[in-house]
Amino acid sequence: MNAIQITTGELAQCAISVRDLERSKSFYRDLLGLPFLFEAANVVFFDLGGVRFMLGETGTRSINPGDTLLYFASADLDLAHQRLTAADVPCDASPHRVAPLGMIELWMAFYRDPDGYRFGLIEERARG
């Protein structure tokens, strides 16, 4: 019996719940620089290279920030780290080399958004 392909294997959208939609919209748009798409009642959408990233406001409903981890590409991880720490964004792990990948090295750093969600920044650097 042949398996039916349910998905294309591509991420179409990811979503997280936030307590304060305006605060989180500003964080992701103005501080991280994500391209804003649109908003509707209690939701905001950003474009992550063709993948929709949705923030949905929960109000007082409890959320568990440890359940979701997003990784955003960074062209200059050290500069991003300076900007985020200057803005008092909590840092769980400063920029560090994770692995060599052929002619490049994979570098990552981890931070927390206003609701405590952990997110990673990734930079692929030329090995030198």
Sequence and secondary structure as in RCSB ss.txt:
>XXXX:A:sequence
MNAIQITTGELAQCAISVRDLERSKSFYRDLLGLPFLFEAANVVFFDLGGVRFMLGETGTRSINPGDTLLYFASA
DLDLAHQRLTAADVPCDASPHRVAPLGMIELWMAFYRDPDGYRFGLIEERARG
>XXXX:A:secstr
        SS  EEEEEES HHHHHHIIIIIS   EEEEETTEEEEEETTEEEEEEE TTS   GGG EEEEE S
 HHHHHHHHHHTT  EEEEEEEEEEETTEEEEEEEEE TT  EEEEEEEEE  
